[in-house]
Amino acid sequence: MKSTADELRKIVAEYPILLKGLDEESFAFKPSPAKWSGKEILGHLIDSGQSNLRRFVVAQYEDSPRIVYRQDDWVRSCGYQQWPPADIIQLWTLVNLQIVRVLENTSNDAAQRLCLTNDPEPHTIEWLANDYIKHLLHHLHQVLKLDPVAYP
């Protein structure tokens, strides 16, 4: 889990600088009423981070907990479109630093414990952590208009 934590720590060190460089207008732009703005995508990453943080912790002491995440409901309820960009970036940074700390404290044995998500099959904490990073990079590149990072 240390290498996963290290990779996430590197992302958290690099990407806030890039995010702070976005102008308010492009960060808040919604391509259509049904699509998220950059602010809402980053908010989605906060919500995803919080859901995964709970999975990474609870699965260490409960057997196969079911922790699901309804992304559209979360983004709508949180109202990220109205947030100041600096607040969204700061919260994203802090949530991910907490995830780094939890992953650093997760033993190799605990990393193999299972958690149920929206998927029909359970996943290990280790698998979820690696998937979380892929998902994070996919959306960060989307918001920042960088080369796409594939994510299933």
KOLSEMI-850902 format. One record per residue: residue number from 0; residue in one letter; x, y, z of N, C-alpha, C, O, CB in turn. Coordinates in pm, whole numbers, plus 32768, in hexadecimal, padded with zeros to 4 digits. Glycine has a CB too. Layout:
BEGIN
k, r, n.xx, n.yy, n.zz, ca.xx, ca.yy, ca.zz, c.xx, c.yy, c.zz, o.xx, o.yy, o.zz, cb.xx, cb.yy, cb.zz
NUM, a, X, Y, Z, X, Y, Z, X, Y, Z, X, Y, Z, X, Y, Z;
...
END
This chain:
BEGIN
k, r, n.xx, n.yy, n.zz, ca.xx, ca.yy, ca.zz, c.xx, c.yy, c.zz, o.xx, o.yy, o.zz, cb.xx, cb.yy, cb.zz
0, m, 8052, 7F89, 8000, 8000, 8000, 8000, 8057, 807E, 8000, 8028, 80EB, 7FDF, 7FA3, 7FFF, 8078;
1, k, 80D5, 806E, 8026, 812D, 80E3, 802C, 813F, 8122, 7FA2, 813D, 819C, 7F97, 81B5, 80BC, 8065;
2, s, 8150, 80D2, 7F3A, 8164, 810A, 7EB4, 80E6, 8153, 7E85, 80EF, 81BA, 7E42, 818B, 809B, 7E4F;
3, t, 8071, 811E, 7EA6, 7FF3, 8160, 7E82, 7FE7, 81E3, 7ECC, 7FC0, 8249, 7E93, 7F7A, 8104, 7EA0;
4, a, 8008, 81E2, 7F4D, 8005, 825D, 7F9D, 8068, 82C2, 7F65, 8049, 8339, 7F5D, 8025, 823E, 8031;
5, d, 80DE, 8295, 7F3F, 8143, 82EF, 7F06, 8112, 832D, 7E83, 8127, 83A4, 7E6A, 81C7, 82A4, 7EEE;
6, e, 80D2, 82DD, 7E30, 809E, 8310, 7DB1, 8033, 837A, 7DC9, 8031, 83E1, 7D86, 8065, 829C, 7D5B;
7, l, 7FDA, 8360, 7E29, 7F73, 83C1, 7E48, 7FAF, 8440, 7E85, 7F82, 84AE, 7E65, 7F0C, 8384, 7EA8;
8, r, 8013, 8432, 7ED9, 8056, 84A7, 7F15, 8093, 84FF, 7EA6, 808E, 857A, 7EAE, 80C4, 8479, 7F79;
9, k, 80CB, 84C0, 7E41, 8106, 850B, 7DD1, 8099, 8557, 7D85, 80AC, 85CB, 7D61, 8152, 84AA, 7D71;
10, i, 8028, 8517, 7D6C, 7FB8, 8558, 7D28, 7F88, 85D1, 7D79, 7F70, 863C, 7D41, 7F43, 84F4, 7D14;
11, v, 7F7C, 85BF, 7DFC, 7F4D, 862B, 7E53, 7FB1, 869E, 7E59, 7F8A, 8710, 7E72, 7F32, 85F5, 7EE0;
12, a, 802F, 8681, 7E45, 8095, 86EB, 7E44, 8094, 8738, 7DC0, 80B1, 87B0, 7DBF, 8120, 86AF, 7E5D;
13, e, 8075, 86F7, 7D52, 8081, 8735, 7CCE, 8002, 8776, 7C99, 8007, 87E4, 7C62, 80AD, 86CF, 7C6D;
14, y, 7F91, 8735, 7CA8, 7F18, 8762, 7C62, 7ED5, 87DF, 7C9C, 7E9C, 882B, 7C4E, 7EB7, 86F4, 7C61;
15, p, 7ED8, 87F8, 7D1E, 7E9A, 8875, 7D4D, 7ED6, 88F2, 7D0E, 7E8F, 8955, 7CF9, 7EA7, 887E, 7DE4;
16, i, 7F56, 88EF, 7CF1, 7F97, 8961, 7CB1, 7F58, 8978, 7C27, 7F3B, 89EA, 7C02, 8031, 894A, 7CA4;
17, l, 7F44, 890D, 7BDD, 7F06, 8917, 7B59, 7E74, 8943, 7B63, 7E45, 8995, 7B14, 7F0F, 8891, 7B10;
18, l, 7E2D, 890C, 7BC5, 7D9F, 892F, 7BD8, 7D8F, 89C3, 7BFB, 7D30, 8A04, 7BCE, 7D61, 88D8, 7C44;
19, k, 7DEA, 89F7, 7C4C, 7DE2, 8A84, 7C73, 7DFB, 8AE0, 7BFC, 7DD8, 8B56, 7C01, 7E48, 8AA2, 7CE2;
20, g, 7E36, 8AAD, 7B93, 7E50, 8AFB, 7B1B, 7DD7, 8B08, 7ABE, 7DDB, 8B54, 7A5D, 7EC1, 8ABF, 7AD0;
21, l, 7D6C, 8ABE, 7ADC, 7CF3, 8AC7, 7A89, 7CAB, 8B4A, 7AA4, 7CA1, 8B77, 7B16, 7C95, 8A4F, 7AA4;
22, d, 7C79, 8B88, 7A39, 7C2B, 8C01, 7A4F, 7B9D, 8BD9, 7A75, 7B6C, 8B6F, 7A4D, 7C2B, 8C5C, 79D0;
23, e, 7B5B, 8C2F, 7AC3, 7AD6, 8C13, 7AFA, 7A71, 8BEF, 7A8D, 7A21, 8B93, 7A9D, 7AA3, 8C8B, 7B48;
24, e, 7A76, 8C37, 7A1E, 7A14, 8C20, 79B5, 7A20, 8B94, 7978, 79BB, 8B4F, 7967, 7A24, 8C89, 7947;
25, s, 7A98, 8B69, 7958, 7AA7, 8AE4, 791C, 7A90, 8A76, 7983, 7A5E, 8A0B, 7960, 7B32, 8AD5, 78DE;
26, f, 7AB3, 8A8E, 7A00, 7A9E, 8A2B, 7A6B, 7A08, 8A16, 7A84, 79DE, 89A7, 7AA5, 7AE4, 8A59, 7AEE;
27, a, 79B9, 8A80, 7A75, 7929, 8A79, 7A8F, 78D6, 8A57, 7A13, 785D, 8A42, 7A1D, 78FA, 8AFC, 7AC8;
28, f, 7916, 8A51, 799D, 78CD, 8A3A, 7921, 788D, 89AF, 791E, 78D0, 894B, 7937, 7929, 8A4A, 78A8;
29, k, 780B, 89AB, 7900, 77C1, 892E, 78EF, 77A5, 891C, 785A, 775F, 896E, 781F, 773C, 892D, 7943;
30, p, 77D9, 88B2, 781B, 77C3, 889E, 778D, 772F, 888C, 7769, 7706, 88A8, 76F8, 7811, 8825, 775E;
31, s, 76E0, 885E, 77C9, 764E, 8852, 77B8, 7613, 8846, 7845, 765C, 882A, 78A4, 7627, 87D5, 775D;
32, p, 7591, 885C, 7853, 7554, 8851, 78D9, 7567, 87C6, 7918, 7569, 87B8, 7993, 74C0, 8870, 78D1;
33, a, 7574, 8760, 78C4, 7583, 86D6, 78F7, 7614, 86B0, 7914, 762E, 8647, 794D, 7548, 8674, 7894;
34, k, 7673, 8704, 78EC, 7702, 86E6, 78FF, 7739, 8737, 7973, 7709, 87A5, 7990, 7753, 8703, 787D;
35, w, 779E, 8700, 79B5, 77DD, 8746, 7A24, 7843, 87AC, 79F3, 7883, 8799, 798B, 7820, 86E3, 7A82;
36, s, 7850, 8818, 7A3F, 78BD, 8878, 7A29, 793C, 883F, 7A66, 7939, 87D8, 7AA9, 789A, 8905, 7A66;
37, g, 79AC, 8884, 7A50, 7A29, 885C, 7A91, 7A1C, 8860, 7B28, 7A51, 8809, 7B6E, 7A9C, 88B6, 7A65;
38, k, 79D5, 88C5, 7B5C, 79BF, 88CE, 7BED, 7973, 8854, 7C1F, 7994, 881B, 7C88, 7972, 894F, 7C11;
39, e, 790D, 882B, 7BD5, 78BD, 87B8, 7BFD, 790B, 8736, 7BEE, 78FA, 86DA, 7C3F, 783C, 87B1, 7BAB;
40, i, 7960, 872C, 7B89, 79B4, 86B5, 7B7B, 7A14, 86AA, 7BF1, 7A25, 863E, 7C2A, 7A03, 86B7, 7AF5;
41, l, 7A52, 871B, 7C17, 7AAC, 8717, 7C8B, 7A5C, 86F8, 7D0A, 7A8C, 86B1, 7D62, 7AF8, 879D, 7C9B;
42, g, 79E2, 872E, 7D13, 798A, 870B, 7D83, 796B, 8677, 7D85, 796A, 8638, 7DEF, 7909, 875B, 7D7B;
43, h, 7952, 863E, 7D0F, 793C, 85AE, 7D04, 79B6, 8562, 7D39, 79A7, 84FA, 7D79, 7920, 8586, 7C70;
44, l, 7A2D, 8595, 7D1D, 7AA6, 8553, 7D50, 7AB0, 855E, 7DE8, 7AE6, 8505, 7E29, 7B23, 8590, 7D0E;
45, i, 7A7D, 85CA, 7E20, 7A77, 85D6, 7EB2, 7A19, 856C, 7EE9, 7A3A, 8524, 7F47, 7A48, 8665, 7EDD;
46, d, 79A1, 8563, 7EAE, 793F, 8501, 7EDB, 7972, 8472, 7ECC, 7962, 8420, 7F26, 78BC, 8511, 7E8E;
47, s, 79B2, 8456, 7E5A, 79EC, 83D3, 7E43, 7A59, 83B8, 7EAA, 7A64, 834A, 7EDF, 7A26, 83C9, 7DB3;
48, g, 7AA9, 841D, 7EC7, 7B11, 840F, 7F2C, 7AD6, 83EE, 7FB5, 7B09, 8397, 7FFC, 7B64, 848F, 7F35;
49, q, 7A6B, 8434, 7FD9, 7A2C, 841A, 805B, 79F1, 838D, 8061, 79FD, 8349, 80C7, 79BF, 8481, 8077;
50, s, 79B3, 8362, 7FF4, 797A, 82DB, 7FF0, 79E9, 8273, 7FF9, 79DC, 8210, 8042, 7928, 82C7, 7F70;
51, n, 7A54, 8288, 7FAF, 7AC3, 8228, 7FB2, 7B0D, 822C, 8038, 7B38, 81C4, 8069, 7B24, 8244, 7F40;
52, l, 7B1C, 82A0, 8071, 7B59, 82AA, 80F6, 7B0C, 8253, 8159, 7B47, 8209, 81A7, 7B5D, 833D, 8126;
53, r, 7A89, 825C, 8154, 7A36, 8209, 81AC, 7A4B, 8174, 818E, 7A53, 8123, 81EA, 79A0, 822E, 819D;
54, r, 7A53, 8152, 8110, 7A6C, 80C5, 80EC, 7AF2, 8096, 8122, 7AFC, 8029, 815C, 7A67, 80B3, 8053;
55, f, 7B5A, 80E9, 810F, 7BE1, 80C3, 8139, 7BEA, 80AE, 81D0, 7C39, 805D, 81FF, 7C45, 812D, 810E;
56, v, 7B9A, 80F7, 821B, 7B9C, 80EB, 82AD, 7B40, 807B, 82DC, 7B6B, 8022, 8324, 7B73, 8171, 82EF;
57, v, 7AC2, 8080, 82B4, 7A5E, 8022, 82E8, 7A7C, 7F92, 82C0, 7A67, 7F37, 830F, 79D3, 8049, 82B6;
58, a, 7AAD, 7F7D, 8247, 7ACB, 7EF4, 821B, 7B3C, 7EB5, 826B, 7B4E, 7E3B, 8266, 7AF0, 7EF4, 8187;
59, q, 7B87, 7F04, 82B5, 7BF2, 7ECC, 8308, 7BBC, 7E8C, 8388, 7BFE, 7E37, 83C4, 7C56, 7F38, 832C;
60, y, 7B42, 7EB5, 83B2, 7B0D, 7E7C, 842D, 7A83, 7E3C, 8420, 7A54, 7DFC, 847E, 7B07, 7EE6, 8495;
61, e, 7A43, 7E4C, 83AE, 79C4, 7E07, 8394, 79DA, 7DA6, 8320, 7A2A, 7DBF, 82C6, 7952, 7E6D, 8373;
62, d, 7992, 7D37, 8323, 799C, 7CD6, 82B7, 7945, 7D01, 8242, 78CB, 7D0B, 824D, 7973, 7C4A, 82E8;
63, s, 7985, 7D1B, 81D2, 7943, 7D3E, 8154, 78D3, 7DA6, 8164, 7861, 7D8A, 813F, 790C, 7CC2, 8115;
64, p, 78F3, 7E1C, 819A, 7889, 7E81, 81A5, 7859, 7EAC, 811A, 78A5, 7EA8, 80B9, 78BB, 7EFC, 81F6;
65, r, 77DD, 7ED4, 8113, 77A6, 7F06, 8095, 77A1, 7F9F, 809F, 7750, 7FD7, 80E9, 7717, 7EC9, 8076;
66, i, 77F7, 7FE1, 8052, 77FE, 8073, 8054, 77F0, 80A1, 7FC3, 784D, 8098, 7F74, 7885, 80A8, 8094;
67, v, 777A, 80D3, 7FA3, 775C, 80FD, 7F1B, 7763, 8195, 7F11, 7766, 81DC, 7F76, 76D1, 80CA, 7EEF;
68, y, 7765, 81C5, 7E96, 7774, 8254, 7E7B, 771C, 8277, 7E04, 772D, 8240, 7D97, 7809, 827A, 7E61;
69, r, 76BE, 82D3, 7E19, 7666, 8302, 7DAE, 7696, 838C, 7D83, 766C, 83F2, 7DB9, 75D0, 8306, 7DDC;
70, q, 76EE, 838D, 7D1F, 7739, 8404, 7CFC, 76E2, 847B, 7CD6, 76FD, 84EB, 7D03, 7795, 83E5, 7C8C;
71, d, 767D, 8469, 7C86, 762A, 84DB, 7C5D, 75E2, 8519, 7CD5, 75D7, 8593, 7CDF, 75C5, 84AF, 7BF3;
72, d, 75B0, 84C5, 7D2E, 756C, 84F8, 7DA5, 75CC, 8546, 7DFF, 75A8, 85AF, 7E34, 752E, 8484, 7DF5;
73, w, 7646, 8514, 7E0F, 76A8, 8559, 7E62, 76CC, 85E1, 7E27, 76CC, 8646, 7E6E, 7726, 8503, 7E72;
74, v, 76EB, 85E4, 7DA6, 7714, 8662, 7D68, 76A2, 86C7, 7D70, 76B8, 873C, 7D8E, 773D, 864B, 7CD3;
75, r, 7628, 869B, 7D55, 75B5, 86F5, 7D5C, 75A1, 8728, 7DEB, 758B, 87A0, 7E00, 7536, 86AD, 7D2B;
76, s, 75A8, 86D0, 7E4B, 7591, 86F7, 7ED7, 75FB, 8757, 7F0C, 75DD, 87AE, 7F5D, 758E, 867B, 7F2F;
77, c, 7675, 8748, 7EDE, 76E3, 879B, 7F10, 76E9, 8825, 7ECD, 7723, 8881, 7F05, 7767, 8754, 7EFB;
78, g, 76AE, 8833, 7E58, 76A9, 88B5, 7E15, 7730, 88F1, 7DF4, 7745, 8969, 7E05, 765E, 8915, 7E6A;
79, y, 778C, 88A0, 7DC4, 7814, 88CE, 7DA8, 781A, 8942, 7D43, 7878, 8991, 7D46, 7867, 885B, 7D73;
80, q, 77B7, 894C, 7CED, 77B9, 89B6, 7C88, 77BC, 8A41, 7CCA, 77EE, 8AA0, 7C8E, 773E, 89A9, 7C2C;
81, q, 7787, 8A4C, 7D43, 7782, 8ACC, 7D87, 77FB, 8AE5, 7DE4, 7808, 8B51, 7E1D, 7703, 8AD7, 7DD7;
82, w, 7850, 8A83, 7DF3, 78C3, 8A91, 7E4D, 7930, 8AE8, 7E0F, 7940, 8AEB, 7D95, 78FD, 8A07, 7E6F;
83, p, 7979, 8B30, 7E63, 79F3, 8B72, 7E31, 7A59, 8B07, 7E08, 7A6B, 8AA5, 7E50, 7A2F, 8BD2, 7E9C;
84, p, 7A9A, 8B18, 7D97, 7AFB, 8AB2, 7D6A, 7B64, 8A90, 7DD3, 7B88, 8A1B, 7DE2, 7B3F, 8AE2, 7CED;
85, a, 7B96, 8AF3, 7E1B, 7BFF, 8AD8, 7E7F, 7BCE, 8A77, 7EEA, 7C1B, 8A24, 7F1A, 7C2C, 8B5C, 7EC1;
86, d, 7B4E, 8A7F, 7F0F, 7B17, 8A25, 7F75, 7B0F, 8996, 7F41, 7B2F, 8937, 7F89, 7A8C, 8A54, 7FA0;
87, i, 7AE5, 8986, 7EC4, 7ADC, 88FF, 7E89, 7B68, 88C0, 7E81, 7B7B, 884C, 7EA3, 7A9A, 8904, 7DFC;
88, i, 7BC7, 8910, 7E53, 7C51, 88DD, 7E46, 7C8B, 88B9, 7ECD, 7CCD, 8852, 7EDC, 7CAB, 8944, 7E00;
89, q, 7C73, 890D, 7F31, 7CA8, 88F1, 7FB8, 7C6A, 8873, 7FF3, 7CB0, 8820, 802C, 7C8E, 8969, 8015;
90, l, 7BE6, 8865, 7FE5, 7BA6, 87ED, 801C, 7BD5, 8770, 7FD3, 7BED, 8709, 8012, 7B0D, 87FA, 8014;
91, w, 7BE1, 8778, 7F4E, 7C14, 8705, 7F02, 7C9F, 86DD, 7F35, 7CBC, 8666, 7F46, 7C19, 8726, 7E6B;
92, t, 7CF3, 8740, 7F4C, 7D7B, 8727, 7F7B, 7D79, 86E4, 8004, 7DBD, 8680, 801A, 7DCB, 87AA, 7F82;
93, l, 7D2A, 8719, 8060, 7D26, 86E4, 80E8, 7CEC, 8656, 80EE, 7D1F, 8601, 8137, 7CD5, 8740, 8141;
94, v, 7C82, 863E, 80A3, 7C48, 85B7, 80A0, 7CB0, 8553, 806F, 7CBD, 84E6, 80A7, 7BCA, 85B2, 8046;
95, n, 7CF9, 8577, 8006, 7D5C, 851B, 7FCF, 7DD6, 850A, 8028, 7E12, 849E, 8029, 7D87, 854B, 7F47;
96, l, 7DFC, 8570, 8072, 7E68, 855F, 80D4, 7E3D, 84FF, 8142, 7E8E, 84B1, 8174, 7E90, 85E8, 8111;
97, q, 7DBF, 8504, 8168, 7D8D, 84A4, 81CC, 7D90, 8417, 8194, 7DB3, 83B9, 81DC, 7CFD, 84CA, 81F8;
98, i, 7D6C, 8406, 8116, 7D72, 8382, 80D8, 7E02, 8350, 80D6, 7E1B, 82DB, 80F4, 7D39, 8387, 8048;
99, v, 7E61, 83A8, 80B5, 7EEF, 8382, 80B8, 7F13, 834A, 8141, 7F51, 82E0, 814A, 7F4A, 83FB, 8095;
100, r, 7EEC, 838F, 81A9, 7F0E, 8363, 8232, 7ECF, 82DC, 8253, 7F10, 8287, 8290, 7EE2, 83CB, 8298;
101, v, 7E53, 82C9, 822B, 7E11, 8249, 8246, 7E57, 81D9, 81F9, 7E70, 816E, 8230, 7D7B, 8250, 821F;
102, l, 7E77, 81F1, 817B, 7EBB, 818A, 812B, 7F44, 8169, 8165, 7F6C, 80F5, 8166, 7EC9, 81B7, 809A;
103, e, 7F8B, 81CE, 8195, 800E, 81B6, 81D4, 8002, 8160, 8251, 805E, 8117, 8274, 8051, 823B, 81F7;
104, n, 7F8F, 8168, 8293, 7F79, 811C, 830E, 7F33, 8096, 82F7, 7F16, 804E, 8356, 7F28, 816D, 836E;
105, t, 7F19, 8076, 8279, 7ED4, 7FF9, 8259, 7F3C, 7F8B, 8244, 7F92, 7F94, 81ED, 7E7B, 8009, 81DB;
106, s, 7F31, 7F23, 8294, 7F90, 7EB4, 8287, 7F75, 7E66, 8207, 7F0A, 7E72, 81CA, 7F87, 7E55, 8302;
107, n, 7FD6, 7E16, 81DF, 7FC5, 7DC2, 8168, 7F51, 7D61, 8179, 7F07, 7D46, 811B, 8045, 7D75, 8149;
108, d, 7F42, 7D2C, 81F3, 7ED2, 7CD0, 820D, 7E4D, 7D1A, 8202, 7DEF, 7CE8, 81C4, 7EE0, 7C91, 8299;
109, a, 7E44, 7D90, 823E, 7DC8, 7DDD, 823A, 7DA6, 7E06, 81AB, 7D31, 7E0F, 8188, 7DD3, 7E5A, 8293;
110, a, 7E0B, 7E20, 8159, 7DF5, 7E49, 80CE, 7DAD, 7DDD, 807D, 7D76, 7DFA, 8013, 7E79, 7E6B, 808B;
111, q, 7DAE, 7D62, 80AE, 7D6C, 7CF3, 8068, 7CDD, 7CDD, 8096, 7C97, 7C85, 8063, 7DBC, 7C74, 807A;
112, r, 7CB1, 7D2B, 80F7, 7C26, 7D1E, 8126, 7BC7, 7D54, 80BC, 7BEC, 7DAA, 806B, 7C11, 7D69, 81AC;
113, l, 7B4C, 7D21, 80BD, 7AEC, 7D3F, 8054, 7A87, 7DAA, 807C, 7A66, 7DBC, 80F1, 7AA3, 7CC2, 802D;
114, c, 7A58, 7DF0, 8015, 79EF, 7E54, 8025, 7990, 7E48, 7FAE, 79BB, 7E33, 7F3D, 7A2B, 7EE5, 8030;
115, l, 7910, 7E56, 7FC9, 78AB, 7E58, 7F5F, 788E, 7EE9, 7F3B, 7883, 7F3E, 7F93, 7828, 7E0E, 7F8C;
116, t, 7884, 7F03, 7EB9, 786A, 7F8A, 7E89, 77EF, 7F85, 7E2F, 7798, 7F2F, 7E42, 78E6, 7FC5, 7E3D;
117, n, 77E6, 7FDD, 7DCE, 777A, 7FD8, 7D6B, 778B, 7F62, 7D0C, 772A, 7F38, 7CCC, 7775, 805B, 7D1C;
118, d, 7804, 7F2B, 7D03, 781E, 7EB7, 7CAD, 77DF, 7E3A, 7CEB, 77D0, 7E32, 7D65, 78B5, 7EA2, 7C99;
119, p, 77BA, 7DDA, 7C98, 777D, 7D5F, 7CCE, 77E1, 7D08, 7D1C, 77B8, 7CBB, 7D73, 7741, 7D0E, 7C5D;
120, e, 7861, 7D13, 7CFD, 78C4, 7CC0, 7D41, 7914, 7D15, 7DA6, 7929, 7D8C, 7D90, 7924, 7C7E, 7CD9;
121, p, 7940, 7CD7, 7E12, 7991, 7D22, 7E73, 7A1F, 7D3A, 7E3E, 7A4F, 7CF3, 7DE5, 7997, 7CD6, 7EFA;
122, h, 7A5F, 7D9F, 7E76, 7AE9, 7DBF, 7E52, 7B3B, 7DCE, 7ED1, 7B07, 7DF0, 7F3B, 7AF1, 7E40, 7DFC;
123, t, 7BBD, 7DB3, 7EC4, 7C16, 7DC9, 7F36, 7C2F, 7E5F, 7F48, 7C1C, 7EAE, 7EEB, 7C9C, 7D7D, 7F22;
124, i, 7C5A, 7E84, 7FBE, 7C81, 7F0F, 7FD7, 7CF0, 7F36, 7F76, 7CEF, 7FA5, 7F40, 7CB0, 7F23, 806B;
125, e, 7D4E, 7EDD, 7F60, 7DBC, 7EFA, 7F05, 7D89, 7F17, 7E78, 7DB4, 7F78, 7E39, 7E1F, 7E84, 7F01;
126, w, 7D2E, 7EC5, 7E46, 7CF5, 7EDB, 7DC1, 7CAB, 7F60, 7DBD, 7CBA, 7FAC, 7D5E, 7C96, 7E67, 7D9B;
127, l, 7C5C, 7F7C, 7E24, 7C10, 7FFA, 7E28, 7C6C, 8073, 7E2A, 7C50, 80D7, 7DE9, 7BB5, 7FFD, 7EA4;
128, a, 7CDA, 806A, 7E72, 7D38, 80DA, 7E79, 7D79, 80F3, 7DF1, 7D86, 8166, 7DC8, 7DA5, 80BE, 7EE3;
129, n, 7DA0, 808A, 7DAC, 7DDC, 809A, 7D27, 7D76, 80CE, 7CC3, 7D97, 8123, 7C70, 7E16, 8014, 7CF6;
130, d, 7CFD, 809D, 7CCA, 7C92, 80CC, 7C73, 7C73, 815F, 7C8F, 7C58, 81AC, 7C32, 7C14, 8076, 7C85;
131, y, 7C75, 8185, 7D0D, 7C5B, 8210, 7D34, 7CBF, 826E, 7CF1, 7C99, 82D9, 7CC0, 7C62, 821F, 7DCE;
132, i, 7D3C, 8249, 7CEF, 7DA3, 829E, 7CB1, 7D8C, 82AB, 7C1A, 7D9A, 8318, 7BE3, 7E31, 8265, 7CCC;
133, k, 7D69, 823D, 7BD8, 7D4C, 8244, 7B48, 7CD5, 82A1, 7B2D, 7CD9, 82F3, 7AD1, 7D2E, 81B6, 7B11;
134, h, 7C6E, 8293, 7B7E, 7BF6, 82E6, 7B73, 7C18, 8379, 7B8A, 7BEB, 83D1, 7B41, 7B8A, 82B8, 7BD7;
135, l, 7C68, 8392, 7BEE, 7C93, 841A, 7C11, 7CDE, 845A, 7B9C, 7CBE, 84CA, 7B74, 7CED, 8417, 7C8E;
136, l, 7D40, 8414, 7B65, 7D8F, 844A, 7AF7, 7D39, 8461, 7A7A, 7D4B, 84C4, 7A33, 7E02, 83EC, 7AD6;
137, h, 7CDE, 8405, 7A60, 7C83, 8415, 79EE, 7C3A, 849A, 79F7, 7C38, 84E7, 7997, 7C1E, 83A1, 79E8;
138, h, 7BFE, 84B6, 7A6A, 7BAF, 8530, 7A78, 7C06, 85AD, 7A86, 7BE0, 8617, 7A54, 7B55, 8524, 7AF0;
139, l, 7C77, 85A4, 7AC9, 7CCF, 861A, 7AD3, 7CFD, 8646, 7A48, 7D02, 86BD, 7A2B, 7D4A, 85FA, 7B2D;
140, h, 7D1F, 85E6, 79F4, 7D4A, 8607, 796C, 7CD5, 8641, 791B, 7CE8, 8698, 78C6, 7D83, 858A, 7926;
141, q, 7C5F, 8610, 7937, 7BE7, 8645, 78F6, 7BD2, 86D8, 791D, 7BBC, 872C, 78C5, 7B6B, 85F0, 791C;
142, v, 7BDA, 86F7, 799C, 7BC5, 8780, 79CD, 7C32, 87DD, 7998, 7C15, 884D, 796F, 7BC4, 8783, 7A67;
143, l, 7CAD, 87AE, 7998, 7D1F, 8801, 7972, 7D39, 8802, 78DB, 7D93, 8847, 78AA, 7D9A, 87D2, 79BA;
144, k, 7CE9, 87B5, 7892, 7CF9, 87AA, 7800, 7D86, 877B, 77DA, 7DC6, 87B2, 7780, 7CDA, 8832, 77BD;
145, l, 7DB3, 8715, 7821, 7E34, 86D5, 7806, 7E19, 8658, 77B3, 7DA6, 8634, 779A, 7E81, 86B1, 788B;
146, d, 7E83, 8616, 7787, 7E73, 8599, 773C, 7E1A, 853A, 778C, 7E2D, 8529, 7805, 7EFD, 8556, 771E;
147, p, 7DBA, 84FB, 774A, 7D5D, 84A3, 7792, 7DA5, 842E, 77D6, 7E08, 83FA, 77A4, 7CF4, 846C, 7732;
148, v, 7D70, 8408, 7849, 7D9B, 8390, 7890, 7D24, 8330, 788A, 7CB8, 834F, 78BD, 7DC8, 83AF, 7927;
149, a, 7D39, 82BE, 784C, 7CCC, 825E, 783B, 7C9C, 822B, 78C2, 7CEB, 820F, 791C, 7CF9, 81E9, 77E2;
150, y, 7C1A, 821F, 78CC, 7BDE, 81E3, 7943, 7B60, 819B, 7914, 7B0B, 81D6, 78D2, 7BBE, 824E, 79B2;
151, p, 7B55, 811A, 7939, 7AE0, 80CF, 7908, 7A5B, 810B, 7931, 79F2, 80D5, 790F, 7AE6, 8041, 7939;
END
